[in-house]
Amino acid sequence: MNLNLKYGFPKRHRSFDMRFADFDRDTFEATLELAEQIAVEQVYPANVEADKIGAKYDPATKSVAIPQGFQTAMKSYREAGFSGLSNDQEFGGTGMPETIYRAVMDYFFAAGVAFASYDSLKVGACNLIINHGSEELKKIYVEKMVAGQWGGTMCLTEPSAGSDVGALKTRAVKQADGTYKITGQKIFITAGDNDLYVGWLLGQERQGMKIMFQMMNEARLDVSQQGLGTASSAYMHAVTYAKNRIQGADPAKRGDFTSVPIIKHPDVRRMLLWMKSQVEAMRMLTLLAAYSADMAHVEKGDKAKEAGALLDFLIPLCKAGNTDLAWLITSEAMQVYGGYGYCSEYPVEQLARDCKILAIYEGTNGIQSMDLAMRKLLMNPDMFNFKVFKKRIAETCDKAKGIVDEKYITAMKSAVENMDETVLKLAALRDQKKILDILAVAQPLQQAMRMVAHAWMHLWSMTIALPKLKAIAGDISGKKVIATVKDNAEAAFYYGKILSDKFYLGTELKHLTGYLDYITAGEPATVNECFEEIFTGALVQ
């Protein structure tokens, strides 16, 4: 992660530097190094243990306790100041940028999604109190939450109300002292532990959902990081295994039947490179979303408006994209392991069990796709969000000229043009009131838009990596660069980035045509012609 910061992403701006003048690059790097140390040395081992032990309910005290390893790691986490890393200093926080907070959480989510979720959801709850609570509520709660002494969670789901939030039956009845009595039943509560509730109102009555969506958007970025962390961990485990598992002869050495590490086999390298290219794009896009949140706060006028628009557009792409890919990447990592990947003695099967829920909670990925298609795109006034997205890509294409091979710039421009044509066709359906036809292709639209966004990240990446590698190795077209890469870790980092970028732009992006054809040339209307009776089977009643 430190190399990613040195990599030059995201770029600093004057307004950013003024807002966070108390911090320099050395401080950011030291923060990330400490996060890595705690995540690797404490959280990851505790996560393996916690998977076996689980949370325990004590009937005598009527309380739930998390495994001791998590408690020890959480103590180190709090003492390091990570619990209030991005909170303002006036509330006892460190006041660091959202971008750095997200980079820090990358380590903790990769080390253990369950562990990191305890604190990350608390951050969202705390921010709701800061932004909408009375001064009295702030005095009671905020400093203790920022310090990590008190937690926080979100209680939406009910037995009969999952994605249909409007079907909630829980009621809050105002009391004479200004508090509220809560009546209802909630389920699937992250870090849930309660006695009898007493409620205090944040904001005004009947504004709950509007206010709640501030926390929901933060939580969706949290979940996108859960997907990124899980995918990153699965990929790194697969790399380690592939370098050490001895199976089969090297196909590059005909006649030599000596067994070699499986990473020598082209199909294994293809799987690893595919995972690497996806994880790196996921990480860059997530950091860009975090940076857009920072810029929306520190900038003013049109710049702040554009930063906010880009953030709104990226949230469903990050949440749905990262979590869909987490499942696919974990599956591919298990494939690298072969049969051992399915066994609990190895780490990938736990990651597979942990990651499927990510595509379901904080708004299913189908809902994220509909949100992207309708609110963030076709119903967005003048499709401003999409215009900002295209504008930023065009700026990257301009910067890439003279640095990156023209064929990759052309591939990026072509992808945007094809995506633009598809959006115009969907806008025509919107104007014809054929909303059901749009909703039927919302999921492939989200996947196609995510692919364009990831291609953008890879073009941006290559624009930075090529000059960096040339500064270290000089000529990067011949054998000299290979020798440099083998002896220089930083050169290997940049060379790996470039190969990953080329793979995505030159190979993976080819799939975009299929998604766009599915949307515009397929027959999505058949989805809306289906009636219940056509879905039959032995278990269907």
N, C-alpha and C positions, 0 to 999 in steps of 0.2 A: 504493500500500500504506500509506503514511503516513496518507492520508485514511481508510483502513479502520480504522486504529488509533484515530484521533480520533473515528471513527464510534461508538466505544463498545463494540466487540466484540473480544474477549470482556470481560465485566465483571470487574473486579478484586475479590478477596475478601481479608479480613484475613489469613488463613493464607497466601495467595499473596504478599501484601506482606511478611509476616515472613520467608518463605523466600527471597525475592529482594530483600531490603532494600537491597542494594548498587546496585540499578539503579532509575532513574526513567524517566519517559516520554521525557525529552530524550535519555537514553542509548539507549533503544530506537529512537527516530526517527533518531538519528545513525547507528546501526547499519544500519538499513534504507536510509538514503540512500547509505551507502558501498556496500552490497550492490548497489543499483540502478546506481551508477556503474560498478562493476567488471563487472557483468553486461552492461550496455549497451555500454560502451566497449571491453571486451576479450573477454568470453566470446562474445557474439553474432557479432562478425566472425570470431572463431576457429572458431566452429561451422560457419559457411558454408565456410570454407577446409578444415576437417577433413573435411567431407563429400566433398570432392573428392580429398583426399590419402589419408585413412585412416591406420590404424596400420601401421607397417612392421616387418617381422621382419628382423633382421640375422643371417645365418647365421654370420658370423665370431664375433660375440660371443654368439650364441644368445639374444638379448634382443629384446623388442618395445619400440618407441618410439612415443609418441603425437605428433601434429603439434606443431610448435614453438609455434604460437599457443596451444594448450592449455597447454603447459608455462609460457609466459609468464604466462597468465591464472591458472594454478594457483599460481604464485609470489606473485602479488598476493593471491590468495584466502587463502593460508596466512599471509602477513604481516599481513593484516587481522584474523586470529584466527578466521576462520570455520570452520576445520577442527576446532576444539575448542570451538565456541560454547556448546553445551549440556552439555559435560562439566564435572564438578565441578572447582573450583579446586585441590583437593588433587592432582589428576592433571595440572595444568598447563592446564586448560581455563578458559573464561570464566565458566561457571556460570549462563548465562542460561536462562530458561524454554524448555521445548520449544515453546511457542507462538511465541516470537520466532524460534527456530531454523527452524520451519516457514515462517514469514513470509519470512525471509531466503531460504530455499531456493526459495520461489515464484519469485523473480527468476532464480535460477540455472537452474532447470529450464526456465523459459520461454526463457531465452537459449540453452540447449543441454543437452538431456537427457543426451547422452553425457558431457559435461564434468562435470555435477553428479553423475552416477552413480558416478564414480571415488571421490569422497569420501564420499557418503552411505552406500554399502554398507560402507565402512570403519568408519563410526560404529557400525553394528550389530555388527560383528565385535569392535570394541574394547569395547563394552558387555558382550559375552559374557565376555571375559577379566576385566573389572572385577567382574562379578557371580559368576563361577564359577571363575575361575583361582586358582592358588596365589599366594602373595605373591611368590615368585620369578618366576613368569610375568608378574605385574603389573609388577615392576621392569624386566623385559627389554623388554616390549612397549608398555605403556600410554602412557607419556609421549611416545614417538616417534610413536605412532599419533595421539594427541591433537594433537600439533604438526603433523601432516600429513607428517612425514618418511617414515613407513612407511604402506603401504596395507593393505587387507584385503578379502577377498571371501568368497563362499559357494559351495561346490562340492557340489551335490546331484545334478544331472542326469547320467545315463549314457545310452549309446546305447539300452539296452533298459529304462530306468527314467526316465520323465519324471514325469508326475503320480503314478504308482504308486511312491511313495518306498520303500515296503516291498520293492520288487523290487531294491533296490540290491545290487550284488555286491562293491563295494569292501570290503576287509578291513583292519583295524588289528591288528597282532600285537605284543603287549607284549614289550619287550626287558629285559635284566637291569638296565639303567641307568634304567628307568622310562619311557623314551620308547617310541614305537610306530613300526613300519614300516608304510607304507601301500602296499597293492597294489590296483590297479584302474584304471579309465579314466573320466574325467570330461569332459563337453562343455558347450558354451554357458556359459562362465565369464566373467562380467563382469570386465574388467581382468585376465584370466588371463595369468600369466607365471610359469613355474616351472622349478626344477631338481629334483633328487631330494628328496622330502619326508621330513621327520622330524616325527613327531606327538607332541604333548603332550595329555594328557587334561584336559578341563574338566569338573568335577563328578565324578560316579561312573559306573562302567561300566553300560551298558544304560539310561542316562538321557539318551542323546544327543538323541533326537527331542523329548523334553520340554523340554530346555534350548534346543535349536535353534529351537523355536517362539517364544522370546523375540525372536530375531533375525528370524524370519519375519514376526512381527507388525510390527516396525519397518520391515522391507523392504516390507511391503504398504502401509504409509503412505507410504513413499518412492515406490512405484510410483503410488499415487494422486496424489501430487504431480507425478509425471512426466506423468500424464494431464492434470492441472490446468494445468501449465505449457505443455504443447503446445496445449491448447485455448485458453488465454488468448492465446498468441502468434498462433495462427491467427485468432482473433477480431479482435485489434488490427490485424493485417495487412489483414484484410478491410475494416475500418473505414477505414483509410488509403486503400486502393485505391478504395473506394466514394466517398470524398470528392473524389477526383482524376480518376477515369475519366469522361470526357464521352461520353454516349451518349443519344440520344433527347430528345424534348421533355418539358417538365414537365407531367404529366397534370393538375396543379392549375390550369394556365393554358391554358384552351381557346382555340385560335386562335393561340397563340404557339408557333412551331415551332423556337425557339432551343434548341440542344442544351444539356443541363444535366448535372451530375454524377449518376451513377446512384443516389446516396443519396436523390435526390428521388423515386425510384420506390417506390411502396408495397410491392411485393414484396421489394425489396432491404432496405428498412427492417424489414420483417417478419423476414427472415433474420437481420439484425443484432441485432434485439431478442431473437429466440429465442436466439441465441448468447450475448448479454449476460446474459440471465436464467439460463441454464444455468451459465455460468462463475462468476457471482457466487454462486450457490447452492453450487457445488462448492467454491469458496474458503471460504465461511463454514462449511460442514460439516467441511472439512479442518481449519480452525483450531479448531473446536469439539472435534474429536477430539484435537488436540494439547493443548488446554486441559484436557480431561478427563484426559489423561495427567499433566499437571502437578498437577491437583487430587487425583488418586489417590495422589500421592506426598506432598503437603503436608497433606492432610486426615487425619482419623482417624475410626475407627468407621464409623457408617452413611454419613456423607458421603463417605468414601474408598471404601466399598463401592459406592455409587451411581455415583460418578465412574468407577470401574473397570468397572462393568456397562455404562455408556453407551459407554465406549471400546470394549469388546468388541463391542457391537452395531453401532457405527459403522464399524469397520474393514472388514468386507466391503462395506458400502454405499459407503464412500469408494473402496476399491480397484476394485471392479467398476463402480460408478457412474461414477467419474471417467474410467476408461479406456475404457469403452463409449462414453461421451459424447465423449471426445477424438476418436475415430474419426469420429463423426457430425458433430461441430462442424468438424473439419478438412475433411470432405467438403462441408459447407455453405459454408465459407469459400472453397473451390475453386470452388463454384458462383457465388459473388459475383464472382470473377475472370473467370468464363467460360472460354473456351479457354486464355487465358493462365495460368490457375491450374494447368493440367496441364503447363506448360513449366518446365524447370529454371531458367530465368532469373528466375523468381519463387519466393518462399520457401515457399509452401504445399505444393507437391508434396513437398519434403523432410520437412515435418512429417507428411504422410500416410505416407511410407515409414517414418518413425521411430516412429509411434505405434501401429501395429497390434500389435506385439509386446507392448505393455503389457497387453493383455487376455489374454495367454497366460502370461507368466512370473510367478513368485511365487504360483503357484496360478492356474490358468485361471479365468476369470470364471464358468464353470459350477461349478467347485469352490467358489468364493466364495459362489455362490448356495446350494449345498447346505450349506455351513457356516452361512450365515445361517438357512436353513430349519430345520436340525436342531440343531446345537450351540448356536447363539446364540438360538434361538427355541423350538422345540417340545420339545427335550430339556433346555433350561435349566430348572433347578428352579423351579417355580412361575412360569415364564416371567418371571423377575425383570427380566431385561434389557429386555424389551418394556414392562414396567410402568414402569420408570424413564423410558424413551423417551416413553411417553404422558404421564407425570407432568410432564415438562419442557415438552412441547407445551402441556398445559393451563395451566401457569404463564404461558407466553407469551400464550395467548389471554386470560387474566385481565388481563395488563399492557396488552394492546392495546385494551381497552374504553375508550371515550371518546376514543381517539386515531385509531384506524383505522375506516374504514367497516365497519359491522356485517356487510355481505354477505361481506367477506373473512374475518372471524372465523368466520362460519357455514360458509363453504366449508372452512375448516381443520378445524373440529369434525366436519363431515360426513365429510371424508376419513378422519379417525381412527376414527370410528364404523364406517364401511364396511370399513376395514382390519381393525378388531377383529373384526367379524363373519366376515371371511374367515379370519382366524387361528383362530377357534373351529371353523370347519368343517374346517380342516386338522388341528387337534388331535383332532377326532373320527376323522379318517382314521388318525392316529397311534395312537389307542386301538384301532382296528380292525385294526392291524398292516398297513395298506395303505401301506407306506412307498414302494413304487415309484410309486404315484399322486402322492405328495407330491414325490418327486424329479423327476417329469415336469413339474412346474410350478414348480420351484425358481427357474428363471431369471426368469419373469414375476413371481414373488413378490418377488424382489430388486428388480426394476425398479419395481414398485408401491411397495415400502417406501421405495426411494430417492426416488420422487416425493413421498411424504408428508413425508419428511425435508427435501426441498428446499422444499416449500411452507411448512414450519415456518420454515426460514431466511428466506424472503421475508416472512412475517408478522412475524417478529422484526425484520427489516430495516426494514419500513415503520413499525413502532412507534417506532423510533429516528429514522428519516429525516424523518418529517413534522414533529415539533417542531423539529428542527434547521433545516429549510427555513423554517418559520414565523418562527424567530428572526432569519433573515437577510432574508426577503422580506416578512414581515408577512402580508397577505392572499395566499393561494396559490390562490385559486379563479378569479381573473380574469386580465386581460392583463398586470397588473403583474408577476406572477411570471415571465412569459415574458421581459419586458425585463430583469428581474434575472438570470435564468439566462443570458442572452446576454452579460452584462457581468461576471458573478461566477463564477469557476471552482468555488468551493466550493458555491455554490447549484446550479450545473449538475450537480455530483456527486450531491447529494441528490435533485434532481429526476429525474435519470436512474435513481437507485436506486428511487424511488417508481414510476416508469413500468415498470421491470423487475419490481418486486414485483406490481404490478397485472396485468401481462401474465401472469405465472406463475400467480398465484392465480385470476385471472379467465378465463384461456384455456387455458394448458398443463395445468393440473390437471384439466381436463375429460377428459383421456385416461385418468385413473385408473380410471374406470368400466369402460373396455374391458379393462384389465389384470385387474381383479377378476372381471369376467365370464368372462374366459379361464380364470381359476383355478378358479372355483366353478361356472360354468354351461356351460363348454365340455365337450369330450370328451377330456381328457388321457389317459384310459385307453387310447385308440387307440394312443398311443405305445408302451405296453407290450404291445400285441397284435401289433406289427410283428415279422416274422421276416426274416432276412437275404435270403431269396429275392425279396422284393418290391422290393428296391432293385436295379434293373437298368439297363443302358445299354451303349453300344457299347464303352466303355473298362473296364467292370466284368468281372472274371474270376472 
